[in-house]
Structures are given as C-alpha cells and as structure tokens.
C-alpha cells in the first residue's frame, strides 16, 4: 500500500477514534454538557447574565458536578450567544479552586 493511499485510512481511523471516545463520554456522564465537564452534572445552581449590549448575550451558569473521584465539585459554564453563533466553555473547579474564585470576586466587588 502506497503512502498516498494510507493517509485517508489513517485520517478516518483517528477521526473515528475521537468520535467514539466522545460518544462514550456522553453515555458515561449522562449528556453532552456533562461529557464536556468530564463529570455528571448533579444539578444547576443558577445563572448570572452578563451586561454586553444588544448584539451579544452572555451568561455564567453554575453546576454542581457529581464525580467526587476526579476532585471536581463545581462546574462553570460560560455561554455567549449572538444572532448566528453559540459558544460554550466548560470550566471544572475543585472546592479549593471555587473558594479561591469566590475570594477573588469578593475582593473585586469590595475594591470597585
């Protein structure tokens, strides 16, 4: 088999491996968002909307993650929406990291 004929097979194999891995995570953790956090979402605590203007809407959603073995207890979901786009960035935090974030936010509010 020539090298130029091997590339499509190799590309498809890698692509299929990535897809199969992600589908496995969706079933393992119980959903698309949970797969992105790599932990099941126990519940959503709330959402805070950002103040970006009329074209872009942003929000931060706070989730409690249920996988104690990974050490991640809090999930932040940063969401930005506009007319033709949707972006979601998952951030998993341990309890210690979440407490540090709380302290930083409180300091920012006090010094404002």
N, C-alpha and C positions, 0 to 999 in steps of 0.2 A: 504494500500500500504506500503510495507516494505521500509526501508531506502535505501537499495542497489538498489532497483528499482526506487527510487526517484532521485538519483544522475544523471543518463543520461538525464532525463527530465529537471532537473534544469540546468544542463550544457548547453543543447541545447537552453533553453529559454534565458539564459544570452548571449550566443554566437549570437543568432538571434537578440537580442536587440542591441548588439554592431553593427552588420552588418546593421540593419535597420537604426540606428542613423547615421552611416557614409554615407550610400546611400542618406539619406535625406539631409545631409550637401553637398554632391556632387551636388544635384539638386538645393539646396537653393543658393549656392555660385557660381555655374556655372562651375564646373570642379573639378578634383582630387586635383590639387595643391591648388586651392582656398579653398577647404574643409580643407586641412591641415593648411592653414593660418587662417581659420575661417573668411574669408573676401573675397569678389570678387577682382580679380586682374584687375585693370583698364588698366594698360599697363606695359610692361617690359622696364625699362630704359636702362639696359645694363648688360654686363657680364665681369668679370675680371678673367682670367685664372691664376691658381697658378703655381708655379715652383717646382713640386715634383719629377721629374725624369721621366723615361720612362715607368715604370710599372703602376703608379697611376696618373691619371689626375684629377685635382681638379679645381673648379671654384666657384665664388660667383656671383649670379645673383641678381639684384636689381629690385624690383617690386614696383609699386605704388598700394596700396590697396584702394579700393573704399568704404569701410564701415566706414563712419565717426562716426557712433554711438558707435562703440567699441573703438574709440580713436586710432586705429592702422592706421598709414598712410604709413608706409614703410615696405616692406617685403624683408628679405634677405633669399636667397635660397642657402645653402651651398651644393655643389654637389661633390661627389668623385666617380670616375669610375676606374675600372680596368678590366682585361680580363673577369672575371667571376662575378663581383659584381657591384652594383649601389647603392649608398647611398645618400639620400636627407634629409636635415634637414631644416625645415622652421623656421624662426625667425621673429616674428612680432614686430615692434617697433613703438612707438608713435613719434610724431615730436620732442619732447624734448629728447627722448632717441636717435633718429637718429642724432640730433645735438651734443649730448654728444659723440657718436661714432665718428663723424666727427672730433671733437676736439681731441679725443684720437689718432686717426690715424694721424692727422696733427702733433701732438706732437711727435709721434713715428718717423715720417719721418724727422722732424727737428733735433731730437737727434741722428739720425743714422749717 
